[in-house]
Amino acid sequence: MRLRVAYHIAEALDYCSNEGRPLYHDLNAYRVLFDENGDPRLSCFGLMKNSRDGKSYSTNLAYTPPEYLRTGRVTPESVIFSFGTVLLDLLSGKRIPPSHALDMMRGNNIQMLMDSHLEGNYSTEEATALVDLASQCLQYEARDRPHTKKLVTILEPLQTKLEVPSYEMLGIPKHEEEVAPPPAPQPPQHPLSPMAEACSRMDLTAIQQILVSTHYRDDAGSNELSFQEWTQQMRDMLEARKRGDLAFRDKDFKTAIECYTQFVDVGTMVSPTVYARRSLCHLMCDQPDAALRDAMQAQCVCPDWPTAFYMQAVALSKLDMQSDAKDMLSEASQLEEKKQKNSR
């Protein structure tokens, strides 16, 4: 199962890299989740670009890529270093500082590195391959580390139990979908909000007008900036957002995408509203996949923000995933109702 986890993480990182998102902040074992079937998944939270004031890596400095300590910047090679630390976790069952682990590898003390709970029940050949890959990932010089594609290439041949489902490996029961009878139609308990009404009608123009009118009031508390952070870079970033807002208001959606992307790429501030607005821009430009990604990013920033769910519902509907869109629309409406009750 540990080999499967390593392979799935490598596949996820390679996919992100191919999609133009090579930076995954603070990759560690806690970022790996398991779905109802026991399959490992890499959470989306590491894709959020945090500020470069030292908060991009929350782990102990002993596990932080050397170049990040020097420059404070995360690079694609930094992600590979972090992947190496995850391999160490999988091999040893505990957190071992990379420098200490490399000393053990150089001394060929693989057995000392392996998790004692395995009680020797592992393939020496597979363990050696994993140790060698971890060693490559943990190289001090960033240029000496492998690319994500090489991670997949090395780990794929080690997947020898493809016929065994993950839930069996983990010793958990198989997830069974409960088939419930279709619910009887219920009369609406309350009138739909303007946003819910617009999304249910797939009225993109109405959604755009609502997002313009709400401005950035839902971003309150998302970012706390000190005086020292008001650098020229910050001013340039806010200027890019301002240009994006003007283009968004004037329905110049391609320009808005470019400006909002400049804002997002700097990464000093994280704005759910920017993601929601760019999501709508993608919908207006017939790019539902990109729209869904941005709506999901908005949810990552604000997990209980109804607008993020509404935008996902519209994007899912555009992708002909009507059942998922309906569920998302219902969840958004419930969140909105709960928010209104709490504000009374």
N, C-alpha and C positions, 0 to 999 in steps of 0.2 A: 504493500500500500504506500510505503514511503517513496518508492520509485515512481508510483503513479502521481503522487502529489507533486514531486519535482518536475515531472513531465508536463503536467497540466499548468503549473506556474510558468514554465518555460514557453509553452504554447501561448499562454495569455500575454506574456511580455512580447513575444515575437509578433503577435497579432497587433498589439498596441503600437509597436514600432512601425509595422507596415502601414498602419492607419495614420501615421504622422504624429503619434503620441508616445515618443520613446522615453519620456521622463515619468518615473513612478517614484514618488517621494516616500522615503522611510519604509522600504520593503522589508518586512519581517514576518515571522510565523503568525503573528496576530492578524495579518491582513488576509490570511487564507481561511475561507469559510467552507462549509460542507452543505450541499443541498439535501433535500429529503431522501434522495437515493444514495447519499454517501459520497457523491462525486465532489472532488475539491474544486473550489472556485476562487478566483482572485477578486477581492472586493474592489469597488471603483474608487474608494476613498483616496488611495495613493495617487490617483490621476489629478486630484485637486492641487493646484499650484499655490503653495503657501508662501508666506513672505520669506525673504532671505536673511532674516535676523537671527538664525540659529534654530528656528522652530521647525524647519523642514525635516530635521532628524530628531525624533524624540527618544531614540535609544541611547544607551551608554556610549560615550565617546570612543570606547574601545572597539565598537562595532561600526563606527562611522567611516566611510571612504576617506582615504588620506587626502585626496584633492579637495574634498569638501571642507576639511579642517583648514586647508590653506587658503581657499578662495571663497568659501561660503556659497558655492554654486553647485547645483546638481546637474550632472551630465549623464548621457546614456551609459557611459562606462561606470558611473557611480551605481547605477541600477544593477549592473552585472556583479559588482563587488557585494552589494547587499544580497543578491541571489546566492552568492557563495556562502554568506553567513547563514542563510536559510538551509542550504545543503548541510552545513555543519550541524544545525539543529536536528535535521532529519537523521543524520548519521549517528550522532551522539545521544540524542534524546535530552540534551541540556544545552545551555548557552556556554560556548567556549570562545574566549577572545580569539579572533583570527590569528594574531601573532603567535599565540600559544599553540593553536592548531597547526599552523604552518611548521613550527618546530617539530611537532610530533610527526607530521607528514615527511619531513626531510629525514627523520630518523627511522622511517618505515614502521612506525608504531601504530599501524592501522588498528590492531586489536585494542590498544589502549584508547583509541578514538571512538570505537564503536559502542553503541548503547548496550550496557550489560543486561538489560531486560530482554534483549534478543536471544541471549543465552547461546550464542554461536549459530543460531538458525538463520543463516544468510549465506548467499553465494559470495565467496571470496573474490571472484572475478568481477561481479557487479559492484561489490563494495570498493574494490580497487579503482574501477572506472569512475565511481562517484567521488571518491577522494581525489583522484587526479583532476576531475572537472572542478571541484571546489578549489583546488590549488591554483588552477588557471584563473578562476574568477577573482581570487584574492590577491592577485599580483599587485605590488605597490604601484607600478607604472600603469596608468589607465590604458595606454595603447597596447599593453601586453595581454589584456583580457579578451575573451572571445565575444563574438557578436551573438545576439539572441538566436539567430538561425542555427549557429553551431551548437548552442545548448540543446535545441530540439533534435538536431542531427545525432548528437551523442546519446541523448536519453531515449529516443524512440526505439532503438533496437533492444533496450533493456526492459521494454514492456512485454513480458513473457506470459502474463496471465490475463490476456485481454478478454477471455471468455468468462472470467469470474467477475461478477458485479461488485462494485465498491461496497455496497451495504453488507455483502457477505464477508469481505475482507475486514470490515470494521466490526462485524458481529452484531449488527443492528437489524431489526426486522425490515422487511421490504415495505416501502411506502405504497399503500393502496389508495387509489383515488375513490373517494366516496361519491357514489352516484345518487344525488339527491333529486327528488321529484321537482319539476319546475315550479317555482313559487307562483301562487295566484297573483294576478295583477292587483297592485295596491294603488289606491288613489293617492296622489301626492299629498304629503303631510304639510308641506309649506311650498309657497311659490319659489321657483328657481331664481337664483341670483342672476344678474345680467351676464356674468362670466359663464355660469353654467348654461344659461340659455344660448349664448353665442356658440359655446363649444358643442352643445347637443345639435345645433343646426349646422355646424362646421362653417360658421360665418367668420372667415378670417379677417375681414374688414372690421367687423364689430369687435373682435378680439384685439385688433391693433389699436382701435380707439380707446378701449378700456385700459390697455397697458400704457398708453400715452397719458391718460387722465390720472392713473394711480401713481405715476412717476416712480420714485424710489422709496416710498414710505415703508415698504415691506423689507427694505434692507437695513432698517434701524437695528443697531447692535451687532451687525455682521462684521464690522471692522472698527477697531479702536486704534487710532493713529496718534502717535506722539508728535511733538513739534519737530523732533529730529528727522522724522520720516517724510517731511514735506520737502523732498529733494526735487531737483529738476526732473528726474525720472518720473516722480509722482505727478508733477504738474503736467508733463507730457502725456502720461497715462490718462489723467482726468480730462485733458483736452481731447484725446482720442474718443473717450466716452461721450463727451459733449457733441463732437462731430457725428458720432453714431446716433445720438438721440435726435439731432436735427434731421439726419437722413431718414431715420425711422419715422419721425413725425410727417416728413414729406413723402413717405412711401417710396423712397429710393433704397430698396432693400439690399441690393448688392453692395452699395457703398456702406450701408449700416453694418453688414456682415464684416466687411474689411476693417472698419473702425472698431467694432466691438471685439474683433479678433486681436487687434493691437492691444486693447485694454486687457484682455484675458491673458495674452502671452507674457505680459510683464509679470503678472502673478503676485504683485504686492498687495492688492485688494481682491477680495472674492465677492462678487455680487450676484445673487440669485436672479435679480431683475434683468441684468445683462444677459444671462443665459436664457431666460424666458423670452426676452426680446429677440435675441439671435435665433432662438428656436422658431419663432414665428416668421422671421425673415427667411429661414431655410424652407419653411412651408410655402411661403409666397413664391419662392424660386424653385418649387417642385423638388425639394431635397428632403423627403420625410425621414430618411435614415439619420441624417445630420441633425434634423429637428428633434428626433427622439433622444439622441445622445445629449443634446444641450438641455432638454427638459429633465433628463435623469441627473445631469450635473447640478441643475437648480435644486433638485430634491436632495442631493448629497449635502448641499450647503444648508438648506432649510428643510429638514425631513418632514415637517408638518405644514408646509406651505401649500395651500390648495391650488394656487396657480401652477405650480410645478406639475401637479397631478393632472390638472386640466390640459396643459400643453402636451403631456404624454398621451392623454386620451385622443386628442386630435391627431397627433402623429401616428399613433397606432391605427386609427381609423383610415388615415391616408395610406397606410401599409396593408390595408385589407385585413387587419387583425381585429375584426369587429367585436368578438367576444371579449378580448382583452381590453379593448377601448371602452366597452360598456362597463366593465368592472372598474376600470380606472376612473371613469366619469362618476360612478357611484361613490367611490372612495373619496374623490375630490369634494363632492357635495357634502358628504358626512363630515369631512374635516372642516369645511367652511361653516357648516351649521354649528359644530362644536366650538369653533373659534368665535362665532357670533355670540353664543351663550356665555362663554368665558369673559367676553368684553362687556357684558351687561352689568 
